[in-house]
Amino acid sequence: MDDVIIPVAFFLILAGAVVSVAYFQTQRNKERDRQYADAMNGYREAVERARSEQEANRLQLVELGHRLEKVEGLLRSVD
């Protein structure tokens, strides 16, 4: 009976160590995933801002193109 206590205690301690290491690794991975999600959300917002600014720039270019056509028409009419 005394020969069984030491191996059982050893395996219980080993199992407890494995479970605790796995638990802390899981917690660390959850925190890393949360940080990754926050970073992706920031990138998504930056992309949306860039898209809206790009659309505004495109509209300004179209407006400038129309104005340039009008100026070209005026210059051709002077000839």
N, C-alpha and C positions, 0 to 999 in steps of 0.2 A: 504494500500500500504506500509506503514512504517513497518507493522508487517512481511512483506515478505522479506525485505532487510536483516535482521539479520540472519535468517536461510539459505538463499541463500549464503550469504557471508561465513557463517560457513562451509557449504558443499563445497564451492569452495576452501576454505583454506584447508579443510580436504582432498579433492581430490588432490590438489597440493602437500600436504605433502606425501600422499600415492604414487603419481607418482615419486616424488623426491627420496623417500626411495627405491622404486623399481629400479629406474635408477642406484643409487649408488650400490645397491646389485648386479645388473647385471654387472656393471663395475668390482666390486670386484671378481665376479665369473669368468669373462673373464680373469682377471689377474691370478687367481688361476689355471684356465685351461691351460693358456700359460706356467706357471711354471711347471705344471704336464707334459705337452707335452715335454718341454725341459729336464725334468728329465728322461722321458721314452726314449728320443733320446739318452741321455747319457748311460742309461742302455743297450740299443740296441747296441751301439758302443762297450761297455765293453763286451757284450756277443760275438760279432763278433771277437774281439781281443782274447778272451778266446778260441773260437773255432779254430782260426788259430794257436794259441800256442799249443792247444791240438793236432791238426793234426801234427804239427812239432814234438811234443814229441812222438806221435805214430810212425811216420816214423823213428825216432831215435831208438825207441825200436825194430822195425822190423829189422833195420840194425844191432843192437847189437845182436839180436837173430841169424841172419845169421853168424855173426862173431863167436858167441859162438858155433854154429854147426861146423864151420870149426876147431876151437880149439879142440872140442871134437873128431872130426875125426882124427886130428893129434895125440892126445893122445892115441886113440885106435890103430893107426897104429904103435906106438912105442912098444906096447905090443907084 
